[in-house]
């Protein structure tokens, strides 16, 4: 998976992405990032998706329109237009490319954590695939089903969902505890015949719906990490996955917690996954910027800079995270809507604040307000 070029697809007029070991997609809301990523998933995992839909008794009658309706959501089939052009790793795709044979043995290779993942555990338990209506995109429905099966059959019925010693590195677990859970213990407790999440903290047993927004948003992301890390599971063949897509991992989180999420993503990269993240967080861009700047230096002991950046001690465990990381590539792609309202993409990987290209200099708009605030402050200070 090296390159995807899309033209005239939904709101996207033209988008080209060359993937790195970590690829960041940025841009305002409704700028086509999710549609682009869902299309990528469909192209890569088409056979697995068709097999899954067949298992849930969906019938498409050799009609790609029906596949698009089920996959992107009810009413979305016109997203793939007559003049759409899709080129993936040198191969052109048309709507009929969605048809074809599929088998149970075809593995899924992209693990997709969608932006609306909170809906998968909205009442404190993972929902099954068929609890969602046809307006819900496949990526969310399948992610929720994956969590349901994983929690029922893949975790070994632990006493707690968090913390678990054998799923996360201790440095990440402690960081999540400090910035998100504050010594709270997340358990599954049976209520009215269903097991639901509760948090034991400060002598209380707190129901899921009363947690903070950040804690609720983080749980399905954490469970997604569990699927890819720790002991092997009968439910998740994590060795079959080559790529991980995470949409907006920062939702509801404090910058310190986002920093912990970045460390967790670094571990995924260290394990050989290629990771694609869509984000609105400046923390991800700040990490990408300093990483790229450091990568170009010839300073000795360069890995030490990462320990300082993330306030970590050098241990055998943390060494596994950062060893060889500077040989990896981080790409940053900006999805924008010019005056005509159609989405185009730009590679702004340099993140050079001195660039003549405004999109690069302002990090796709993410640093725009901070830059403007600094300019205004300077202006009025000098006017005294």
C-alpha positions as CSV (number, residue, x, y, z in Angstrom):
1,X,0.0,0.0,0.0
2,X,2.0,2.9,-1.3
3,X,-0.2,5.4,-3.1
4,X,-3.9,6.3,-3.6
5,X,-5.1,8.9,-6.1
6,X,-8.8,9.9,-6.1
7,X,-10.6,12.3,-8.5
8,X,-14.3,13.3,-8.5
9,X,-15.3,11.1,-5.6
10,X,-17.9,12.5,-3.3
11,X,-16.8,15.9,-2.2
12,X,-13.2,15.2,-3.3
13,X,-12.1,16.9,-6.5
14,X,-8.5,15.6,-6.4
15,X,-6.6,13.9,-3.6
16,X,-3.3,12.1,-3.8
17,X,-1.7,10.4,-0.8
18,X,1.7,8.7,-0.7
19,X,1.7,6.7,2.5
20,X,4.5,6.8,5.0
21,X,5.1,4.6,8.1
22,X,2.9,7.2,9.8
23,X,0.6,9.3,7.7
24,X,-1.4,12.2,9.1
25,X,-4.4,13.5,7.3
26,X,-5.5,17.0,8.4
27,X,-8.2,19.4,7.3
28,X,-11.5,21.0,8.4
29,X,-14.7,19.0,9.1
30,X,-16.4,17.5,6.1
31,X,-13.3,17.8,3.9
32,X,-13.4,14.2,2.7
33,X,-10.9,12.6,5.0
34,X,-13.2,9.8,6.3
35,X,-14.6,9.1,2.8
36,X,-11.0,8.8,1.5
37,X,-10.1,6.4,4.3
38,X,-13.2,4.3,3.9
39,X,-12.5,4.0,0.2
40,X,-9.0,2.9,1.0
41,X,-10.4,0.2,3.3
42,X,-12.8,-0.9,0.6
43,X,-10.1,-1.2,-2.0
44,X,-7.7,-3.2,0.2
45,X,-10.2,-5.4,2.0
46,X,-13.0,-5.8,-0.6
47,X,-13.1,-9.6,-0.4
48,X,-13.2,-9.7,3.4
49,X,-16.0,-7.0,3.4
50,X,-18.1,-8.9,0.8
51,X,-17.7,-12.1,2.8
52,X,-18.8,-10.3,6.0
53,X,-21.8,-8.7,4.4
54,X,-22.8,-12.1,3.0
55,X,-22.6,-13.6,6.5
56,X,-25.1,-11.0,7.6
57,X,-27.4,-11.8,4.7
58,X,-26.9,-8.7,2.7
59,X,-27.7,-9.2,-1.0
60,X,-26.3,-7.0,-3.7
61,X,-27.3,-8.9,-6.9
62,X,-24.1,-8.2,-8.7
63,X,-24.9,-4.5,-8.4
64,X,-22.0,-2.3,-7.2
65,X,-24.6,0.4,-6.2
66,X,-26.0,-1.9,-3.6
67,X,-22.5,-2.5,-2.2
68,X,-21.9,1.2,-1.9
69,X,-25.2,1.7,-0.2
70,X,-24.4,-0.8,2.5
71,X,-20.7,0.1,2.8
72,X,-20.8,3.9,3.0
73,X,-24.4,4.2,4.3
74,X,-27.9,4.4,3.0
75,X,-28.2,7.0,0.2
76,X,-24.4,7.2,-0.4
77,X,-24.1,5.2,-3.6
78,X,-23.7,8.3,-5.7
79,X,-20.5,9.0,-4.0
80,X,-18.8,7.0,-6.8
81,X,-19.7,9.1,-9.9
82,X,-19.5,8.4,-13.6
83,X,-16.4,10.5,-13.9
84,X,-14.7,9.2,-10.7
85,X,-11.1,8.2,-11.2
86,X,-9.5,5.8,-8.6
87,X,-5.9,4.7,-9.0
88,X,-4.4,2.6,-6.2
89,X,-0.8,1.5,-6.4
90,X,-0.8,1.9,-10.2
91,X,-4.1,0.1,-10.8
92,X,-7.3,1.8,-12.0
93,X,-10.6,1.0,-10.4
94,X,-14.2,1.4,-11.5
95,X,-17.5,0.7,-9.8
96,X,-17.6,-2.8,-11.2
97,X,-14.3,-3.5,-9.6
98,X,-16.3,-3.9,-6.3
99,X,-17.7,-7.1,-7.6
100,X,-15.9,-10.4,-7.7
101,X,-15.3,-13.6,-5.8
102,X,-14.7,-13.8,-2.1
103,X,-13.8,-16.5,0.4
104,X,-13.8,-17.0,4.1
105,X,-10.0,-17.4,4.1
106,X,-9.3,-13.9,2.8
107,X,-7.9,-12.0,5.8
108,X,-8.7,-8.5,6.8
109,X,-5.5,-6.4,6.5
110,X,-6.6,-2.9,7.6
111,X,-7.7,-2.5,11.2
112,X,-10.0,0.6,11.1
113,X,-10.9,2.6,14.2
114,X,-13.6,5.1,13.1
115,X,-14.3,8.6,14.4
116,X,-17.8,7.8,15.6
117,X,-16.5,4.9,17.7
118,X,-18.3,6.0,20.8
119,X,-21.5,4.8,19.2
120,X,-20.1,1.3,19.4
121,X,-20.3,1.4,23.2
122,X,-22.8,4.2,23.7
123,X,-24.5,2.5,26.7
124,X,-21.4,0.8,28.1
125,X,-21.3,-2.3,26.0
126,X,-20.2,-3.1,22.5
127,X,-23.1,-3.5,20.0
128,X,-23.3,-6.2,17.5
129,X,-23.2,-5.5,13.7
130,X,-27.0,-5.7,13.2
131,X,-27.9,-3.4,16.0
132,X,-27.0,-0.5,13.7
133,X,-29.3,0.6,10.9
134,X,-28.3,0.9,7.2
135,X,-27.4,4.5,7.5
136,X,-24.3,3.6,9.6
137,X,-21.1,3.1,7.6
138,X,-19.7,-0.4,7.5
139,X,-16.4,0.7,9.2
140,X,-18.2,1.6,12.4
141,X,-20.5,-1.4,12.4
142,X,-17.6,-3.9,11.9
143,X,-15.4,-2.1,14.5
144,X,-18.2,-2.5,17.0
145,X,-18.7,-6.1,16.2
146,X,-15.0,-6.7,16.5
147,X,-15.0,-5.2,20.0
148,X,-18.0,-7.2,21.0
149,X,-16.4,-10.5,20.0
150,X,-13.1,-9.5,21.4
151,X,-14.5,-8.7,24.8
152,X,-16.7,-11.8,24.9
153,X,-14.1,-14.3,23.7
154,X,-10.7,-12.7,23.2
155,X,-9.8,-11.2,26.6
156,X,-10.0,-14.2,28.8
157,X,-12.7,-12.7,31.1
158,X,-10.4,-10.4,33.1
159,X,-11.5,-8.8,36.3
160,X,-10.9,-5.4,34.9
161,X,-10.7,-3.8,31.4
162,X,-8.3,-1.2,32.7
163,X,-5.7,-1.5,34.0
164,X,-4.5,-4.8,32.4
165,X,-0.8,-5.5,32.9
166,X,-0.3,-7.7,29.8
167,X,-1.9,-5.5,27.1
168,X,0.0,-2.2,27.3
169,X,3.5,-1.2,28.1
170,X,3.8,-0.1,31.7
171,X,4.9,3.4,30.7
172,X,1.8,3.9,28.5
173,X,-0.6,2.3,31.0
174,X,0.7,4.6,33.8
175,X,0.3,7.6,31.5
176,X,-3.3,6.7,30.5
177,X,-4.1,6.2,34.2
178,X,-2.6,9.6,35.1
179,X,-4.1,11.6,32.3
180,X,-7.5,9.8,31.8
181,X,-8.6,7.4,34.5
182,X,-7.0,8.9,37.7
183,X,-6.7,5.6,39.4
184,X,-10.2,4.5,38.3
185,X,-10.6,0.8,37.6
186,X,-12.9,-0.1,34.6
187,X,-14.8,-3.3,35.0
188,X,-17.7,-5.1,33.3
189,X,-20.7,-5.6,35.6
190,X,-23.9,-7.4,34.8
191,X,-27.1,-5.4,34.8
192,X,-30.5,-6.7,33.6
193,X,-28.8,-9.6,31.9
194,X,-26.2,-7.5,30.1
195,X,-22.6,-6.7,31.1
196,X,-21.8,-3.0,30.9
197,X,-18.8,-0.9,31.8
198,X,-18.5,0.8,35.1
199,X,-15.7,2.6,36.8
200,X,-14.6,1.9,40.4
201,X,-13.1,5.1,41.7
202,X,-13.0,7.0,45.0
203,X,-15.1,4.3,46.7
204,X,-17.9,4.6,44.0
205,X,-19.1,2.4,41.2
206,X,-19.8,4.9,38.4
207,X,-22.0,3.9,35.4
208,X,-20.6,4.6,31.9
209,X,-23.0,7.4,31.0
210,X,-21.8,9.5,33.9
211,X,-18.1,9.3,32.9
212,X,-16.4,12.3,31.5
213,X,-16.6,12.8,27.7
214,X,-12.9,12.1,27.3
215,X,-13.1,8.8,29.3
216,X,-16.1,7.6,27.2
217,X,-14.5,8.6,23.9
218,X,-11.2,6.9,24.9
219,X,-12.6,3.5,25.8
220,X,-13.3,2.2,22.3
221,X,-9.9,3.5,21.2
222,X,-8.3,1.7,24.1
223,X,-10.1,-1.5,23.2
224,X,-8.9,-1.1,19.6
225,X,-5.3,-0.9,20.9
226,X,-6.0,-4.1,23.0
227,X,-7.0,-5.9,19.8
228,X,-3.6,-5.2,18.3
229,X,-1.4,-5.6,21.3
230,X,-0.7,-8.0,24.1
231,X,-1.4,-11.8,24.1
232,X,-2.8,-13.4,21.0
233,X,-6.5,-13.8,20.8
234,X,-8.7,-16.5,19.3
235,X,-10.9,-13.7,17.9
236,X,-8.4,-11.3,16.4
237,X,-5.7,-12.5,14.0
238,X,-3.6,-9.4,14.6
239,X,-0.7,-10.9,12.6
240,X,-2.9,-10.6,9.5
241,X,-3.1,-6.8,9.8
242,X,-0.6,-4.7,8.1
243,X,-2.2,-1.3,8.4
244,X,-4.1,0.6,11.1
245,X,-6.4,3.6,10.4
246,X,-7.3,5.7,13.4
247,X,-9.7,8.6,13.0
248,X,-9.4,11.6,15.4
249,X,-7.8,9.7,18.3
250,X,-7.6,13.0,20.2
251,X,-11.4,13.3,20.8
252,X,-12.1,14.5,24.3
253,X,-8.5,14.2,25.4
254,X,-6.2,16.5,27.2
255,X,-2.8,17.2,25.4
256,X,-1.0,15.0,28.0
257,X,-3.3,12.1,27.1
258,X,-2.8,12.8,23.4
259,X,0.9,12.5,24.0
260,X,0.3,9.1,25.5
261,X,-1.8,8.1,22.4
262,X,1.2,9.1,20.2
263,X,3.5,6.8,22.2
264,X,1.0,4.0,21.7
265,X,0.9,4.7,18.0
266,X,4.7,4.6,18.0
267,X,4.6,1.1,19.4
268,X,2.3,0.0,16.6
269,X,4.8,1.4,14.1
270,X,7.6,-0.4,16.0
271,X,5.7,-3.6,15.6
272,X,5.6,-3.1,11.8
273,X,2.2,-1.6,11.2
274,X,1.8,1.3,8.9
275,X,-0.5,3.8,10.6
276,X,-2.8,6.4,9.1
277,X,-4.3,9.0,11.5
278,X,-6.8,11.7,10.7
279,X,-6.6,14.5,13.2
280,X,-7.4,18.1,14.2
281,X,-4.9,18.1,17.0
282,X,-1.9,20.4,16.9
283,X,-0.1,17.9,19.2
284,X,0.2,15.4,16.3
285,X,1.5,18.1,14.0
286,X,4.0,19.3,16.7
287,X,5.3,15.7,17.0
288,X,5.6,15.3,13.2
289,X,7.4,18.7,12.9
290,X,10.0,18.0,15.6
291,X,10.5,14.4,14.4
292,X,11.2,15.6,10.8
293,X,13.5,18.4,12.1
294,X,15.5,16.0,14.3
295,X,15.6,13.4,11.5
296,X,17.6,15.8,9.4
297,X,20.3,16.5,12.0
298,X,23.5,14.6,12.5
299,X,23.4,14.8,16.3
300,X,24.6,11.8,18.2
301,X,22.3,9.7,20.4
302,X,19.3,11.0,18.6
303,X,16.9,8.6,20.3
304,X,17.6,10.5,23.5
305,X,15.6,13.4,22.1
306,X,12.5,11.2,22.1
307,X,12.9,10.2,25.8
308,X,13.1,13.9,26.6
309,X,10.1,14.8,24.4
310,X,7.9,12.2,26.0
311,X,9.3,12.5,29.6
312,X,10.3,8.9,29.6
313,X,13.2,7.0,31.1
314,X,15.4,4.8,29.0
315,X,14.6,1.1,29.8
316,X,14.7,-2.1,27.8
317,X,11.0,-1.7,27.2
318,X,11.1,1.9,26.0
319,X,14.2,1.2,23.9
320,X,12.0,-1.2,21.9
321,X,9.7,1.8,21.1
322,X,12.3,4.2,19.8
323,X,15.0,2.0,18.4
324,X,15.2,2.7,14.7
325,X,12.2,5.1,14.7
326,X,14.2,7.8,12.9
327,X,14.5,5.4,9.9
328,X,10.7,5.7,9.5
329,X,8.8,8.3,7.5
330,X,6.1,10.6,8.6
331,X,3.9,12.1,5.9
332,X,1.3,14.9,6.5
333,X,-1.4,15.5,3.9
334,X,-3.8,18.5,4.0
335,X,-7.3,18.2,2.7
336,X,-8.7,21.6,2.0
337,X,-11.8,23.2,0.4
338,X,-10.8,26.1,-1.9
339,X,-13.4,28.7,-2.9
340,X,-15.2,26.3,-5.3
341,X,-16.0,24.1,-2.3
342,X,-14.4,21.0,-3.8
343,X,-11.8,19.1,-1.8
344,X,-8.2,18.9,-2.9
345,X,-5.1,17.6,-1.1
346,X,-1.6,18.9,-0.6
347,X,1.5,17.2,0.8
348,X,2.7,19.5,3.6
349,X,5.1,17.1,5.2
350,X,7.8,19.6,5.7
351,X,5.6,21.7,8.1
352,X,8.0,24.5,7.4
353,X,6.7,27.6,9.2
354,X,8.9,29.8,6.9
355,X,7.4,28.4,3.7
356,X,5.9,30.7,1.1
357,X,3.1,28.1,0.8
358,X,0.5,29.2,3.4
359,X,-0.9,25.7,3.7
360,X,2.6,24.5,4.8
361,X,3.5,27.5,6.9
362,X,0.2,27.3,8.9
363,X,0.1,23.5,9.1
364,X,-3.1,23.3,7.1
365,X,-4.7,25.9,9.3
366,X,-4.0,24.2,12.6
367,X,-1.4,26.8,13.7
368,X,-3.2,29.7,12.0
369,X,-4.9,31.1,15.1
370,X,-1.8,30.9,17.2
371,X,0.2,32.7,14.5
372,X,-2.4,35.4,14.2
373,X,-2.7,35.8,18.0
374,X,1.1,36.3,18.2
375,X,1.1,38.8,15.3
376,X,-1.7,40.9,17.0
377,X,0.1,40.7,20.4
378,X,3.3,41.9,18.8
379,X,1.5,44.7,16.9
380,X,-0.2,46.1,20.0
381,X,2.9,45.8,22.2
382,X,4.9,47.8,19.7
383,X,2.1,50.4,19.5
384,X,2.5,51.3,23.2
